[in-house]
Amino acid sequence: MSTDKHYQVALTLVPGVGSILIRQLVSYCGSATEVFRSPLARLMKIPGIGEVTARAILKSDVLTDAERILNRLEKMNASVLFYTDKAYPSRLKSLYDAPALLYVQGSGNLNTARTVALVGTRQATDYGRRITNEIIDVLTPYGATIISGLAYGIDISAHRASLVHGAPTIGVMASGLDIVYPNVHQKTAQEMLVQGGLLTESPPGTKPDAHLFPARNRIIAGLSDAIVVVEAAAKGGALITAEYANNYHREVFAVPGQLNQAFSAGCNKLIRENKAQIYTSPRDIIEALNWDITPSTSVLARDKAGSANTQITLPLDITEEESQIVALLRQSADLHIDDLSWKTQIPMGRLASLLLNLEFRGFVRSLPGKKYSIVYV
């Protein structure tokens, strides 16, 4: 086996080489394949690569391990997504600590127009499960994909409610795709493959060790436009997810609870410290994400982007950079300014000025959370 996928997987298996260094290597060498074909002397000249790492890259055992992993994925009807792939989640691409490679399984679209994560305690109450179901019931007609972590409590409630209401749902795992944790959620995970899917940054065979859960939580936050913490203790994974979400400039909501309830403490703390907006109804999410239009119309507009009746006519005096921005926004329901900067390679200061000009001229609109969308006329 000598495909680029083979080398991409192998690169993630090299000891001491993380996602940031992988991007550095690929940037200098041109592809994962060329990294392994580069001589030792060339690799050692790349910033951040010393002799030990360069020699580790050139060892043949990671290529053998990568081949074994790809064979195993084929039997599981699973695949890998490298950060340079078109299908790699666009919401993750611009994040400094995004995984260089994802293992995915199922039919879910990881670049769907609208995503919301629901997270919380593993010891969910009836109140928490009811709120979770209510949110998903209302958001489903808006075409929202529901993201969570397959854990006990709020996570599995979110996935199961999504299956009931017909909403796509993605489970982000802290293990390999072949190890569903907890095992009692195996049946739900299988059902999700038809109506969404599973993803992880860990290769098959990886057990759900404690240090992998915070890493999993950053992916949940990165994949989502908004995160709702339904119930949470004063410390725990849900609050870690909220922290990542704030760092990634995502909308964060927390469901308030009774003062004497242990699993309201985390939500109330987020609200008190201004790290989350107070959740009072699904309308809070819809309005914050600017989904406040007829659901069927919004989904239709997303699907028809690029067709004759949704194009905007641009004047002759529009600049090449402005045209590039408009073209990107035509392809998405909305984009964060960080994503626009990364995809256009326009410096942030200049990009902000261009967006302001396009907004004044009626071509784009600014949305909450530093996002922008096209204006169809």
C-alpha positions as CSV (number, residue, x, y, z in Angstrom):
1,M,0.0,0.0,0.0
2,S,1.4,3.4,-1.0
3,T,-1.5,5.8,-1.1
4,D,-1.3,9.2,0.4
5,K,-3.8,8.1,3.1
6,H,-1.3,5.5,4.1
7,Y,1.4,8.2,4.7
8,Q,-1.1,10.5,6.4
9,V,-2.1,7.9,9.0
10,A,1.6,7.0,9.4
11,L,2.5,10.6,10.1
12,T,0.1,10.7,13.0
13,L,1.7,7.6,14.6
14,V,5.2,9.0,14.8
15,P,6.2,9.5,18.4
16,G,6.5,13.2,19.4
17,V,4.8,14.5,16.3
18,G,1.5,16.2,17.0
19,S,-1.1,18.0,14.9
20,I,0.8,21.3,14.8
21,L,4.1,19.7,13.8
22,I,2.3,17.6,11.2
23,R,1.0,20.8,9.5
24,Q,4.5,22.2,9.7
25,L,6.0,19.1,8.0
26,V,3.3,19.0,5.2
27,S,3.7,22.7,4.6
28,Y,7.4,22.4,4.0
29,C,7.4,19.1,2.1
30,G,4.1,19.4,0.2
31,S,2.3,16.3,1.3
32,A,2.5,13.5,3.9
33,T,3.9,11.2,1.2
34,E,6.8,13.6,0.5
35,V,7.5,13.9,4.3
36,F,8.5,10.2,4.3
37,R,10.4,10.5,1.1
38,S,12.5,13.4,2.3
39,P,16.1,12.7,3.3
40,L,17.1,13.0,6.9
41,A,19.1,16.2,6.3
42,R,16.1,17.9,4.8
43,L,13.8,17.0,7.6
44,M,16.3,18.2,10.2
45,K,16.2,21.7,8.6
46,I,12.5,22.1,9.2
47,P,11.8,24.3,12.3
48,G,10.8,22.2,15.2
49,I,12.3,18.9,13.9
50,G,15.4,17.6,15.5
51,E,17.4,14.5,14.6
52,V,15.5,12.2,17.0
53,T,12.1,13.2,15.4
54,A,13.5,13.1,11.9
55,R,14.8,9.6,12.4
56,A,11.5,8.5,14.0
57,I,9.6,9.7,10.9
58,L,11.8,7.6,8.6
59,K,11.3,4.4,10.6
60,S,9.4,1.8,8.6
61,D,7.3,0.5,11.5
62,V,4.8,3.4,11.5
63,L,4.1,2.7,7.8
64,T,3.4,-0.9,8.7
65,D,1.1,0.1,11.5
66,A,-0.7,2.5,9.2
67,E,-1.3,-0.2,6.7
68,R,-2.8,-2.4,9.4
69,I,-5.0,0.4,10.6
70,L,-6.3,1.1,7.1
71,N,-7.1,-2.5,6.5
72,R,-9.0,-2.6,9.8
73,L,-11.0,0.5,8.9
74,E,-11.9,-1.0,5.5
75,K,-13.5,-4.0,7.3
76,M,-15.4,-1.6,9.6
77,N,-16.6,0.5,6.6
78,A,-14.9,3.5,8.1
79,S,-12.4,6.0,6.7
80,V,-9.9,8.7,7.5
81,L,-10.0,12.5,6.9
82,F,-6.8,14.4,6.7
83,Y,-6.9,18.2,7.4
84,T,-6.2,18.9,3.7
85,D,-9.2,16.9,2.6
86,K,-12.3,18.7,1.3
87,A,-14.6,16.7,3.5
88,Y,-12.6,17.5,6.7
89,P,-14.9,19.6,9.0
90,S,-14.4,23.2,7.9
91,R,-15.3,24.4,11.5
92,L,-12.2,22.6,12.8
93,K,-9.7,23.6,10.0
94,S,-9.0,27.1,11.4
95,L,-8.4,26.0,15.0
96,Y,-4.8,26.0,16.2
97,D,-5.2,22.6,18.0
98,A,-7.5,20.8,15.6
99,P,-6.7,17.1,14.9
100,A,-4.6,16.6,11.8
101,L,-6.5,13.4,11.1
102,L,-10.0,12.1,12.0
103,Y,-11.3,8.5,11.9
104,V,-15.0,8.6,10.8
105,Q,-17.8,6.1,10.4
106,G,-21.4,6.6,9.2
107,S,-23.3,8.7,6.7
108,G,-23.2,12.1,8.5
109,N,-22.2,15.3,6.9
110,L,-19.5,16.9,8.9
111,N,-19.9,20.2,7.1
112,T,-23.6,20.7,7.5
113,A,-24.9,24.3,7.7
114,R,-26.0,24.2,11.3
115,T,-24.6,22.3,14.4
116,V,-25.4,22.4,18.1
117,A,-23.7,20.4,20.8
118,L,-25.5,19.3,24.0
119,V,-23.4,18.2,26.9
120,G,-23.7,17.7,30.6
121,T,-23.5,15.4,33.6
122,R,-23.5,11.6,33.3
123,Q,-26.0,11.6,36.1
124,A,-28.8,13.4,34.3
125,T,-32.1,14.1,36.0
126,D,-35.5,13.9,34.5
127,Y,-35.4,17.6,34.2
128,G,-32.2,17.5,32.2
129,R,-33.5,14.8,29.9
130,R,-36.7,16.8,29.3
131,I,-34.8,20.0,28.5
132,T,-32.5,18.0,26.1
133,N,-35.5,16.5,24.3
134,E,-37.2,19.9,24.1
135,I,-34.2,21.6,22.5
136,I,-33.8,18.9,19.9
137,D,-37.5,18.8,19.1
138,V,-37.5,22.5,18.3
139,L,-34.1,22.6,16.5
140,T,-34.8,19.6,14.2
141,P,-36.9,21.5,11.6
142,Y,-34.0,24.0,11.3
143,G,-31.8,21.3,9.9
144,A,-29.5,21.2,13.0
145,T,-27.0,18.4,13.4
146,I,-26.7,17.5,17.1
147,I,-23.3,16.7,18.5
148,S,-22.3,15.1,21.8
149,G,-19.9,12.5,23.3
150,L,-21.8,9.2,23.7
151,A,-21.4,9.3,27.4
152,Y,-23.9,8.4,30.1
153,G,-26.5,11.1,31.0
154,I,-27.1,14.2,28.9
155,D,-24.8,12.9,26.0
156,I,-26.7,9.7,25.3
157,S,-30.1,11.5,25.9
158,A,-29.1,14.0,23.1
159,H,-28.2,11.2,20.7
160,R,-31.3,9.2,21.4
161,A,-33.6,12.2,21.2
162,S,-32.0,13.1,17.8
163,L,-32.8,9.6,16.5
164,V,-36.4,9.9,17.7
165,H,-36.9,13.3,16.1
166,G,-35.0,12.6,12.9
167,A,-32.1,15.0,13.5
168,P,-28.6,14.0,12.3
169,T,-26.4,13.3,15.2
170,I,-22.6,12.9,15.5
171,G,-20.9,11.2,18.4
172,V,-17.3,12.3,19.2
173,M,-15.4,9.4,20.9
174,A,-12.5,9.3,23.3
175,S,-11.5,5.9,22.0
176,G,-11.1,4.1,18.7
177,L,-14.1,3.6,16.5
178,D,-14.2,-0.1,17.4
179,I,-14.5,0.6,21.2
180,V,-17.8,2.2,22.1
181,Y,-17.6,3.6,25.6
182,P,-19.7,2.8,27.6
183,N,-20.4,-0.5,25.9
184,V,-24.1,-0.4,26.8
185,H,-24.4,2.4,24.2
186,Q,-23.3,0.1,21.4
187,K,-26.9,-0.2,20.0
188,T,-27.4,3.6,19.9
189,A,-24.0,4.0,18.3
190,Q,-25.0,1.6,15.5
191,E,-28.2,3.4,14.9
192,M,-26.4,6.7,14.7
193,L,-24.3,5.4,11.7
194,V,-27.5,5.6,9.5
195,Q,-28.6,9.0,10.8
196,G,-25.3,10.6,11.5
197,G,-22.0,9.0,12.5
198,L,-19.1,8.6,14.8
199,L,-15.7,10.3,14.8
200,T,-12.5,10.2,16.8
201,E,-8.9,11.3,16.4
202,S,-7.7,8.0,17.9
203,P,-6.9,4.9,15.8
204,P,-8.8,1.6,16.2
205,G,-7.9,-0.2,19.3
206,T,-7.4,2.9,21.4
207,K,-9.0,2.5,24.8
208,P,-10.8,5.4,26.4
209,D,-8.1,6.5,28.9
210,A,-8.8,9.6,31.1
211,H,-6.5,12.0,29.2
212,L,-8.4,11.4,26.0
213,F,-11.7,12.9,27.2
214,P,-10.6,16.6,27.4
215,A,-9.1,16.2,23.9
216,R,-12.5,14.7,22.8
217,N,-14.3,17.7,24.4
218,R,-12.3,20.2,22.3
219,I,-13.5,18.5,19.1
220,I,-17.1,18.7,20.3
221,A,-16.7,22.4,20.9
222,G,-14.9,23.0,17.6
223,L,-17.5,21.2,15.5
224,S,-20.4,23.2,16.9
225,D,-21.9,26.6,16.3
226,A,-23.3,26.6,19.8
227,I,-22.9,24.5,22.9
228,V,-25.6,24.0,25.5
229,V,-24.6,22.8,28.9
230,V,-27.8,21.2,30.2
231,E,-26.7,20.0,33.6
232,A,-23.2,19.9,35.1
233,A,-21.4,19.7,38.5
234,A,-19.1,22.4,39.6
235,K,-16.2,20.5,37.9
236,G,-16.3,18.1,35.0
237,G,-16.1,17.5,31.3
238,A,-19.0,19.7,30.3
239,L,-17.3,22.7,31.8
240,I,-14.1,21.9,29.9
241,T,-16.2,21.7,26.7
242,A,-17.6,25.2,27.5
243,E,-14.1,26.5,28.1
244,Y,-13.0,25.3,24.7
245,A,-16.1,26.7,23.1
246,N,-15.4,30.2,24.6
247,N,-11.8,30.0,23.3
248,Y,-13.1,29.1,19.8
249,H,-15.6,32.0,19.9
250,R,-18.6,29.7,19.8
251,E,-22.0,30.6,21.4
252,V,-22.3,29.0,24.9
253,F,-25.6,28.5,26.8
254,A,-26.2,27.0,30.2
255,V,-29.5,25.8,31.6
256,P,-30.1,27.3,35.0
257,G,-31.1,25.0,37.8
258,Q,-32.1,25.0,41.5
259,L,-29.5,26.4,43.8
260,N,-29.4,23.3,46.0
261,Q,-28.9,20.8,43.2
262,A,-25.4,19.5,42.6
263,F,-25.8,19.2,38.9
264,S,-27.0,22.8,38.6
265,A,-23.9,24.1,40.2
266,G,-21.8,24.0,37.0
267,C,-24.4,25.7,34.8
268,N,-25.1,28.4,37.4
269,K,-21.3,29.0,37.7
270,L,-21.0,29.5,33.9
271,I,-23.8,32.0,33.9
272,R,-22.5,33.8,37.0
273,E,-19.0,34.1,35.5
274,N,-20.4,35.3,32.2
275,K,-19.0,32.3,30.4
276,A,-22.4,31.3,29.1
277,Q,-25.7,32.9,28.2
278,I,-28.6,31.9,30.3
279,Y,-30.8,29.4,28.4
280,T,-34.6,30.0,28.8
281,S,-35.9,28.3,25.6
282,P,-34.8,27.0,22.2
283,R,-35.6,30.4,20.9
284,D,-32.4,31.7,22.6
285,I,-30.3,29.4,20.4
286,I,-32.2,30.2,17.2
287,E,-31.9,34.0,17.7
288,A,-28.3,33.9,18.8
289,L,-27.4,32.0,15.6
290,N,-29.6,34.1,13.4
291,W,-31.8,31.1,12.4
292,D,-34.9,33.3,13.1
293,I,-36.5,32.6,9.7
294,T,-38.9,30.0,8.5
295,P,-37.1,26.7,8.9
296,S,-37.9,25.2,5.6
297,T,-36.9,28.4,3.8
298,S,-33.5,28.6,5.6
299,V,-32.7,25.0,4.7
300,L,-33.8,25.5,1.1
301,A,-31.7,28.6,0.7
302,R,-28.7,26.6,2.0
303,D,-29.3,23.8,-0.5
304,K,-29.8,26.2,-3.4
305,A,-26.8,28.4,-2.8
306,G,-25.1,28.8,-6.2
307,S,-28.3,28.3,-8.3
308,A,-29.6,31.0,-10.6
309,N,-32.3,32.3,-8.4
310,T,-30.0,32.8,-5.4
311,Q,-27.1,34.5,-7.0
312,I,-26.3,38.1,-6.4
313,T,-25.2,40.4,-9.2
314,L,-21.8,42.0,-8.4
315,P,-20.8,45.4,-9.7
316,L,-17.8,45.7,-12.0
317,D,-15.8,47.7,-9.4
318,I,-15.7,44.9,-6.8
319,T,-12.2,43.9,-6.0
320,E,-10.6,40.5,-6.4
321,E,-10.4,40.0,-2.6
322,E,-14.0,41.1,-2.2
323,S,-15.1,38.7,-4.9
324,Q,-13.2,35.9,-3.1
325,I,-15.0,36.6,0.1
326,V,-18.4,36.6,-1.6
327,A,-17.6,33.3,-3.4
328,L,-16.8,31.6,-0.1
329,L,-19.9,32.9,1.7
330,R,-22.1,31.7,-1.2
331,Q,-20.9,28.2,-0.4
332,S,-21.8,28.3,3.3
333,A,-24.8,29.4,5.4
334,D,-22.4,31.5,7.4
335,L,-18.7,31.6,8.2
336,H,-16.7,32.9,11.2
337,I,-14.3,35.7,10.4
338,D,-11.4,33.3,11.5
339,D,-12.5,30.8,8.9
340,L,-12.7,33.5,6.2
341,S,-9.2,34.7,7.1
342,W,-7.8,31.2,7.0
343,K,-9.5,30.3,3.7
344,T,-8.7,33.6,1.9
345,Q,-5.3,34.1,3.5
346,I,-6.3,37.8,3.9
347,P,-4.9,39.4,7.1
348,M,-7.5,39.9,9.8
349,G,-7.3,43.7,9.9
350,R,-7.8,44.0,6.1
351,L,-10.5,41.3,6.1
352,A,-12.5,43.2,8.7
353,S,-12.3,46.3,6.6
354,L,-13.4,44.5,3.4
355,L,-16.3,42.8,5.2
356,L,-17.4,46.2,6.6
357,N,-17.4,47.6,3.1
358,L,-19.3,44.7,1.6
359,E,-21.8,45.0,4.5
360,F,-22.3,48.8,3.7
361,R,-22.9,47.9,0.1
362,G,-25.5,45.3,1.0
363,F,-23.7,42.1,-0.2
364,V,-23.0,40.5,3.2
365,R,-24.5,40.7,6.7
366,S,-22.8,40.4,10.0
367,L,-24.2,37.8,12.5
368,P,-23.7,37.2,16.2
369,G,-20.5,35.5,17.2
370,K,-18.3,37.3,14.5
371,K,-19.9,35.4,11.7
372,Y,-20.9,36.6,8.2
373,S,-23.4,35.4,5.6
374,I,-24.3,36.3,2.0
375,V,-27.3,38.5,1.3
376,Y,-29.5,37.0,-1.4
377,V,-31.6,39.4,-3.5
